Amino acid sequence: MMIKLAQSAERRWKKLNGHEQIPLLLAGRTIMDRLLQDAV
C-alpha cells in the first residue's frame, strides 16, 4: 500500500527551479543578481 501511495504522490511532484545551484549554496557560495559570489 505504501508503494501505491508513493507512486500516486510522485505524479504530482514538481521539479525545483534552480536545482543545479543547490550544491553551490551548500558549499557557501551566494548568488546575487544572477552572479555567483563568495559568502561574506
PDBQT receptor file of N, H, CA, C and O in Angstrom, charges set to zero:
ATOM      1  N   MET A   1       0.820  -1.196   0.000  1.00  0.00    +0.000 N 
ATOM      2  CA  MET A   1       0.000   0.000   0.000  1.00  0.00    +0.000 C 
ATOM      3  C   MET A   1       0.867   1.265   0.000  1.00  0.00    +0.000 C 
ATOM      4  O   MET A   1       0.525   2.242  -0.667  1.00  0.00    +0.000 OA
ATOM      5  N   MET A   2       1.978   1.259   0.735  1.00  0.00    +0.000 N 
ATOM      6  H   MET A   2       2.255   0.466   1.277  1.00  0.00    +0.000 HD
ATOM      7  CA  MET A   2       2.869   2.430   0.761  1.00  0.00    +0.000 C 
ATOM      8  C   MET A   2       3.433   2.723  -0.625  1.00  0.00    +0.000 C 
ATOM      9  O   MET A   2       3.600   3.883  -1.002  1.00  0.00    +0.000 OA
ATOM     10  N   ILE A   3       3.724   1.676  -1.373  1.00  0.00    +0.000 N 
ATOM     11  H   ILE A   3       3.589   0.734  -1.067  1.00  0.00    +0.000 HD
ATOM     12  CA  ILE A   3       4.268   1.869  -2.725  1.00  0.00    +0.000 C 
ATOM     13  C   ILE A   3       3.241   2.577  -3.604  1.00  0.00    +0.000 C 
ATOM     14  O   ILE A   3       3.598   3.478  -4.363  1.00  0.00    +0.000 OA
ATOM     15  N   LYS A   4       1.987   2.189  -3.514  1.00  0.00    +0.000 N 
ATOM     16  H   LYS A   4       1.696   1.458  -2.897  1.00  0.00    +0.000 HD
ATOM     17  CA  LYS A   4       0.929   2.817  -4.299  1.00  0.00    +0.000 C 
ATOM     18  C   LYS A   4       0.753   4.288  -3.911  1.00  0.00    +0.000 C 
ATOM     19  O   LYS A   4       0.559   5.140  -4.779  1.00  0.00    +0.000 OA
ATOM     20  N   LEU A   5       0.819   4.586  -2.617  1.00  0.00    +0.000 N 
ATOM     21  H   LEU A   5       0.976   3.895  -1.912  1.00  0.00    +0.000 HD
ATOM     22  CA  LEU A   5       0.711   5.975  -2.171  1.00  0.00    +0.000 C 
ATOM     23  C   LEU A   5       1.869   6.815  -2.695  1.00  0.00    +0.000 C 
ATOM     24  O   LEU A   5       1.667   7.946  -3.138  1.00  0.00    +0.000 OA
ATOM     25  N   ALA A   6       3.090   6.264  -2.647  1.00  0.00    +0.000 N 
ATOM     26  H   ALA A   6       3.254   5.346  -2.287  1.00  0.00    +0.000 HD
ATOM     27  CA  ALA A   6       4.262   6.985  -3.139  1.00  0.00    +0.000 C 
ATOM     28  C   ALA A   6       4.172   7.213  -4.643  1.00  0.00    +0.000 C 
ATOM     29  O   ALA A   6       4.515   8.292  -5.125  1.00  0.00    +0.000 OA
ATOM     30  N   GLN A   7       3.722   6.222  -5.379  1.00  0.00    +0.000 N 
ATOM     31  H   GLN A   7       3.443   5.345  -4.987  1.00  0.00    +0.000 HD
ATOM     32  CA  GLN A   7       3.593   6.371  -6.825  1.00  0.00    +0.000 C 
ATOM     33  C   GLN A   7       2.539   7.416  -7.176  1.00  0.00    +0.000 C 
ATOM     34  O   GLN A   7       2.711   8.178  -8.127  1.00  0.00    +0.000 OA
ATOM     35  N   SER A   8       1.464   7.454  -6.421  1.00  0.00    +0.000 N 
ATOM     36  H   SER A   8       1.324   6.835  -5.649  1.00  0.00    +0.000 HD
ATOM     37  CA  SER A   8       0.416   8.442  -6.651  1.00  0.00    +0.000 C 
ATOM     38  C   SER A   8       0.930   9.861  -6.388  1.00  0.00    +0.000 C 
ATOM     39  O   SER A   8       0.654  10.774  -7.166  1.00  0.00    +0.000 OA
ATOM     40  N   ALA A   9       1.670  10.046  -5.302  1.00  0.00    +0.000 N 
ATOM     41  H   ALA A   9       1.894   9.304  -4.670  1.00  0.00    +0.000 HD
ATOM     42  CA  ALA A   9       2.211  11.364  -4.963  1.00  0.00    +0.000 C 
ATOM     43  C   ALA A   9       3.275  11.797  -5.958  1.00  0.00    +0.000 C 
ATOM     44  O   ALA A   9       3.392  12.983  -6.269  1.00  0.00    +0.000 OA
ATOM     45  N   GLU A  10       4.052  10.843  -6.459  1.00  0.00    +0.000 N 
ATOM     46  H   GLU A  10       3.958   9.880  -6.207  1.00  0.00    +0.000 HD
ATOM     47  CA  GLU A  10       5.149  11.167  -7.372  1.00  0.00    +0.000 C 
ATOM     48  C   GLU A  10       4.635  11.819  -8.657  1.00  0.00    +0.000 C 
ATOM     49  O   GLU A  10       5.346  12.624  -9.258  1.00  0.00    +0.000 OA
ATOM     50  N   ARG A  11       3.445  11.497  -9.080  1.00  0.00    +0.000 N 
ATOM     51  H   ARG A  11       2.867  10.843  -8.592  1.00  0.00    +0.000 HD
ATOM     52  CA  ARG A  11       2.887  12.077 -10.314  1.00  0.00    +0.000 C 
ATOM     53  C   ARG A  11       2.636  13.575 -10.176  1.00  0.00    +0.000 C 
ATOM     54  O   ARG A  11       2.585  14.288 -11.178  1.00  0.00    +0.000 OA
ATOM     55  N   ARG A  12       2.479  14.057  -8.944  1.00  0.00    +0.000 N 
ATOM     56  H   ARG A  12       2.521  13.477  -8.130  1.00  0.00    +0.000 HD
ATOM     57  CA  ARG A  12       2.190  15.482  -8.732  1.00  0.00    +0.000 C 
ATOM     58  C   ARG A  12       3.408  16.288  -8.299  1.00  0.00    +0.000 C 
ATOM     59  O   ARG A  12       3.308  17.504  -8.133  1.00  0.00    +0.000 OA
ATOM     60  N   TRP A  13       4.553  15.641  -8.111  1.00  0.00    +0.000 N 
ATOM     61  H   TRP A  13       4.634  14.654  -8.246  1.00  0.00    +0.000 HD
ATOM     62  CA  TRP A  13       5.743  16.368  -7.680  1.00  0.00    +0.000 C 
ATOM     63  C   TRP A  13       6.242  17.273  -8.788  1.00  0.00    +0.000 C 
ATOM     64  O   TRP A  13       6.128  16.949  -9.970  1.00  0.00    +0.000 OA
ATOM     65  N   LYS A  14       6.795  18.407  -8.399  1.00  0.00    +0.000 N 
ATOM     66  H   LYS A  14       6.888  18.671  -7.438  1.00  0.00    +0.000 HD
ATOM     67  CA  LYS A  14       7.333  19.364  -9.366  1.00  0.00    +0.000 C 
ATOM     68  C   LYS A  14       8.824  19.519  -9.137  1.00  0.00    +0.000 C 
ATOM     69  O   LYS A  14       9.308  19.435  -8.008  1.00  0.00    +0.000 OA
ATOM     70  N   LYS A  15       9.539  19.744 -10.219  1.00  0.00    +0.000 N 
ATOM     71  H   LYS A  15       9.146  19.812 -11.136  1.00  0.00    +0.000 HD
ATOM     72  CA  LYS A  15      10.974  19.957 -10.149  1.00  0.00    +0.000 C 
ATOM     73  C   LYS A  15      11.238  21.373  -9.612  1.00  0.00    +0.000 C 
ATOM     74  O   LYS A  15      10.559  22.324  -9.999  1.00  0.00    +0.000 OA
ATOM     75  N   LEU A  16      12.217  21.502  -8.728  1.00  0.00    +0.000 N 
ATOM     76  H   LEU A  16      12.769  20.729  -8.413  1.00  0.00    +0.000 HD
ATOM     77  CA  LEU A  16      12.567  22.812  -8.186  1.00  0.00    +0.000 C 
ATOM     78  C   LEU A  16      13.260  23.660  -9.235  1.00  0.00    +0.000 C 
ATOM     79  O   LEU A  16      14.110  23.162  -9.973  1.00  0.00    +0.000 OA
ATOM     80  N   ASN A  17      12.908  24.930  -9.309  1.00  0.00    +0.000 N 
ATOM     81  H   ASN A  17      12.217  25.334  -8.709  1.00  0.00    +0.000 HD
ATOM     82  CA  ASN A  17      13.627  25.844 -10.191  1.00  0.00    +0.000 C 
ATOM     83  C   ASN A  17      14.993  26.141  -9.585  1.00  0.00    +0.000 C 
ATOM     84  O   ASN A  17      15.094  26.395  -8.385  1.00  0.00    +0.000 OA
ATOM     85  N   GLY A  18      16.036  26.112 -10.393  1.00  0.00    +0.000 N 
ATOM     86  H   GLY A  18      15.955  25.906 -11.368  1.00  0.00    +0.000 HD
ATOM     87  CA  GLY A  18      17.373  26.411  -9.902  1.00  0.00    +0.000 C 
ATOM     88  C   GLY A  18      18.000  25.276  -9.129  1.00  0.00    +0.000 C 
ATOM     89  O   GLY A  18      18.904  25.509  -8.328  1.00  0.00    +0.000 OA
ATOM     90  N   HIS A  19      17.548  24.052  -9.344  1.00  0.00    +0.000 N 
ATOM     91  H   HIS A  19      16.813  23.863  -9.996  1.00  0.00    +0.000 HD
ATOM     92  CA  HIS A  19      18.056  22.923  -8.574  1.00  0.00    +0.000 C 
ATOM     93  C   HIS A  19      19.549  22.692  -8.795  1.00  0.00    +0.000 C 
ATOM     94  O   HIS A  19      20.211  22.115  -7.933  1.00  0.00    +0.000 OA
ATOM     95  N   GLU A  20      20.085  23.124  -9.918  1.00  0.00    +0.000 N 
ATOM     96  H   GLU A  20      19.547  23.593 -10.618  1.00  0.00    +0.000 HD
ATOM     97  CA  GLU A  20      21.511  22.925 -10.187  1.00  0.00    +0.000 C 
ATOM     98  C   GLU A  20      22.394  23.835  -9.328  1.00  0.00    +0.000 C 
ATOM     99  O   GLU A  20      23.605  23.622  -9.256  1.00  0.00    +0.000 OA
ATOM    100  N   GLN A  21      21.814  24.837  -8.682  1.00  0.00    +0.000 N 
ATOM    101  H   GLN A  21      20.830  25.010  -8.740  1.00  0.00    +0.000 HD
ATOM    102  CA  GLN A  21      22.572  25.770  -7.849  1.00  0.00    +0.000 C 
ATOM    103  C   GLN A  21      22.642  25.342  -6.383  1.00  0.00    +0.000 C 
ATOM    104  O   GLN A  21      23.376  25.956  -5.608  1.00  0.00    +0.000 OA
ATOM    105  N   ILE A  22      21.911  24.325  -5.988  1.00  0.00    +0.000 N 
ATOM    106  H   ILE A  22      21.315  23.826  -6.618  1.00  0.00    +0.000 HD
ATOM    107  CA  ILE A  22      21.890  23.873  -4.598  1.00  0.00    +0.000 C 
ATOM    108  C   ILE A  22      23.274  23.466  -4.094  1.00  0.00    +0.000 C 
ATOM    109  O   ILE A  22      23.635  23.845  -2.980  1.00  0.00    +0.000 OA
ATOM    110  N   PRO A  23      24.080  22.700  -4.873  1.00  0.00    +0.000 N 
ATOM    111  CA  PRO A  23      25.426  22.353  -4.379  1.00  0.00    +0.000 C 
ATOM    112  C   PRO A  23      26.308  23.578  -4.137  1.00  0.00    +0.000 C 
ATOM    113  O   PRO A  23      27.122  23.573  -3.214  1.00  0.00    +0.000 OA
ATOM    114  N   LEU A  24      26.160  24.625  -4.950  1.00  0.00    +0.000 N 
ATOM    115  H   LEU A  24      25.499  24.629  -5.700  1.00  0.00    +0.000 HD
ATOM    116  CA  LEU A  24      26.933  25.860  -4.754  1.00  0.00    +0.000 C 
ATOM    117  C   LEU A  24      26.550  26.538  -3.446  1.00  0.00    +0.000 C 
ATOM    118  O   LEU A  24      27.415  27.025  -2.719  1.00  0.00    +0.000 OA
ATOM    119  N   LEU A  25      25.251  26.569  -3.147  1.00  0.00    +0.000 N 
ATOM    120  H   LEU A  25      24.549  26.173  -3.738  1.00  0.00    +0.000 HD
ATOM    121  CA  LEU A  25      24.793  27.191  -1.908  1.00  0.00    +0.000 C 
ATOM    122  C   LEU A  25      25.266  26.404  -0.691  1.00  0.00    +0.000 C 
ATOM    123  O   LEU A  25      25.630  26.988   0.330  1.00  0.00    +0.000 OA
ATOM    124  N   LEU A  26      25.260  25.087  -0.801  1.00  0.00    +0.000 N 
ATOM    125  H   LEU A  26      24.965  24.613  -1.630  1.00  0.00    +0.000 HD
ATOM    126  CA  LEU A  26      25.731  24.261   0.303  1.00  0.00    +0.000 C 
ATOM    127  C   LEU A  26      27.235  24.415   0.522  1.00  0.00    +0.000 C 
ATOM    128  O   LEU A  26      27.728  24.197   1.628  1.00  0.00    +0.000 OA
ATOM    129  N   ALA A  27      27.961  24.792  -0.531  1.00  0.00    +0.000 N 
ATOM    130  H   ALA A  27      27.560  24.969  -1.430  1.00  0.00    +0.000 HD
ATOM    131  CA  ALA A  27      29.403  24.995  -0.431  1.00  0.00    +0.000 C 
ATOM    132  C   ALA A  27      29.750  26.384   0.114  1.00  0.00    +0.000 C 
ATOM    133  O   ALA A  27      30.927  26.710   0.269  1.00  0.00    +0.000 OA
ATOM    134  N   GLY A  28      28.722  27.212   0.408  1.00  0.00    +0.000 N 
ATOM    135  H   GLY A  28      27.766  26.947   0.282  1.00  0.00    +0.000 HD
ATOM    136  CA  GLY A  28      28.972  28.525   0.996  1.00  0.00    +0.000 C 
ATOM    137  C   GLY A  28      29.012  29.663  -0.002  1.00  0.00    +0.000 C 
ATOM    138  O   GLY A  28      29.431  30.768   0.344  1.00  0.00    +0.000 OA
ATOM    139  N   ARG A  29      28.585  29.419  -1.237  1.00  0.00    +0.000 N 
ATOM    140  H   ARG A  29      28.245  28.522  -1.517  1.00  0.00    +0.000 HD
ATOM    141  CA  ARG A  29      28.544  30.487  -2.234  1.00  0.00    +0.000 C 
ATOM    142  C   ARG A  29      27.183  31.170  -2.186  1.00  0.00    +0.000 C 
ATOM    143  O   ARG A  29      26.212  30.573  -1.721  1.00  0.00    +0.000 OA
ATOM    144  N   THR A  30      27.100  32.392  -2.651  1.00  0.00    +0.000 N 
ATOM    145  H   THR A  30      27.889  32.877  -3.029  1.00  0.00    +0.000 HD
ATOM    146  CA  THR A  30      25.823  33.096  -2.744  1.00  0.00    +0.000 C 
ATOM    147  C   THR A  30      25.613  33.541  -4.176  1.00  0.00    +0.000 C 
ATOM    148  O   THR A  30      26.560  33.644  -4.957  1.00  0.00    +0.000 OA
ATOM    149  N   ILE A  31      24.366  33.801  -4.509  1.00  0.00    +0.000 N 
ATOM    150  H   ILE A  31      23.597  33.717  -3.875  1.00  0.00    +0.000 HD
ATOM    151  CA  ILE A  31      24.015  34.248  -5.852  1.00  0.00    +0.000 C 
ATOM    152  C   ILE A  31      23.189  35.508  -5.696  1.00  0.00    +0.000 C 
ATOM    153  O   ILE A  31      22.088  35.477  -5.147  1.00  0.00    +0.000 OA
ATOM    154  N   MET A  32      23.729  36.626  -6.185  1.00  0.00    +0.000 N 
ATOM    155  H   MET A  32      24.624  36.651  -6.631  1.00  0.00    +0.000 HD
ATOM    156  CA  MET A  32      23.011  37.898  -6.143  1.00  0.00    +0.000 C 
ATOM    157  C   MET A  32      22.976  38.462  -7.542  1.00  0.00    +0.000 C 
ATOM    158  O   MET A  32      23.998  38.514  -8.226  1.00  0.00    +0.000 OA
ATOM    159  N   ASP A  33      21.809  38.882  -7.967  1.00  0.00    +0.000 N 
ATOM    160  H   ASP A  33      20.979  38.840  -7.411  1.00  0.00    +0.000 HD
ATOM    161  CA  ASP A  33      21.616  39.438  -9.311  1.00  0.00    +0.000 C 
ATOM    162  C   ASP A  33      22.171  38.501 -10.380  1.00  0.00    +0.000 C 
ATOM    163  O   ASP A  33      22.786  38.940 -11.352  1.00  0.00    +0.000 OA
ATOM    164  N   ARG A  34      21.944  37.206 -10.184  1.00  0.00    +0.000 N 
ATOM    165  H   ARG A  34      21.445  36.849  -9.395  1.00  0.00    +0.000 HD
ATOM    166  CA  ARG A  34      22.368  36.135 -11.101  1.00  0.00    +0.000 C 
ATOM    167  C   ARG A  34      23.868  36.006 -11.247  1.00  0.00    +0.000 C 
ATOM    168  O   ARG A  34      24.340  35.406 -12.213  1.00  0.00    +0.000 OA
ATOM    169  N   LEU A  35      24.643  36.562 -10.298  1.00  0.00    +0.000 N 
ATOM    170  H   LEU A  35      24.259  37.049  -9.513  1.00  0.00    +0.000 HD
ATOM    171  CA  LEU A  35      26.092  36.463 -10.308  1.00  0.00    +0.000 C 
ATOM    172  C   LEU A  35      26.543  35.652  -9.094  1.00  0.00    +0.000 C 
ATOM    173  O   LEU A  35      26.067  35.879  -7.982  1.00  0.00    +0.000 OA
ATOM    174  N   LEU A  36      27.448  34.721  -9.304  1.00  0.00    +0.000 N 
ATOM    175  H   LEU A  36      27.834  34.537 -10.208  1.00  0.00    +0.000 HD
ATOM    176  CA  LEU A  36      27.955  33.870  -8.236  1.00  0.00    +0.000 C 
ATOM    177  C   LEU A  36      29.011  34.633  -7.448  1.00  0.00    +0.000 C 
ATOM    178  O   LEU A  36      29.951  35.182  -8.022  1.00  0.00    +0.000 OA
ATOM    179  N   GLN A  37      28.846  34.663  -6.108  1.00  0.00    +0.000 N 
ATOM    180  H   GLN A  37      28.082  34.217  -5.642  1.00  0.00    +0.000 HD
ATOM    181  CA  GLN A  37      29.769  35.378  -5.237  1.00  0.00    +0.000 C 
ATOM    182  C   GLN A  37      30.158  34.501  -4.062  1.00  0.00    +0.000 C 
ATOM    183  O   GLN A  37      29.428  33.576  -3.705  1.00  0.00    +0.000 OA
ATOM    184  N   ASP A  38      31.320  34.788  -3.451  1.00  0.00    +0.000 N 
ATOM    185  H   ASP A  38      31.914  35.539  -3.742  1.00  0.00    +0.000 HD
ATOM    186  CA  ASP A  38      31.692  34.089  -2.230  1.00  0.00    +0.000 C 
ATOM    187  C   ASP A  38      30.850  34.630  -1.078  1.00  0.00    +0.000 C 
ATOM    188  O   ASP A  38      30.494  35.808  -1.061  1.00  0.00    +0.000 OA
ATOM    189  N   ALA A  39      30.540  33.775  -0.132  1.00  0.00    +0.000 N 
ATOM    190  H   ALA A  39      30.829  32.818  -0.146  1.00  0.00    +0.000 HD
ATOM    191  CA  ALA A  39      29.766  34.207   1.034  1.00  0.00    +0.000 C 
ATOM    192  C   ALA A  39      30.597  35.167   1.872  1.00  0.00    +0.000 C 
ATOM    193  O   ALA A  39      31.811  35.008   1.994  1.00  0.00    +0.000 OA
ATOM    194  N   VAL A  40      29.943  36.149   2.440  1.00  0.00    +0.000 N 
ATOM    195  H   VAL A  40      28.956  36.278   2.341  1.00  0.00    +0.000 HD
ATOM    196  CA  VAL A  40      30.632  37.147   3.254  1.00  0.00    +0.000 C 
ATOM    197  C   VAL A  40      30.601  36.744   4.709  1.00  0.00    +0.000 C 
ATOM    198  O   VAL A  40      31.131  37.458   5.559  1.00  0.00    +0.000 OA
TER     199      VAL A  40
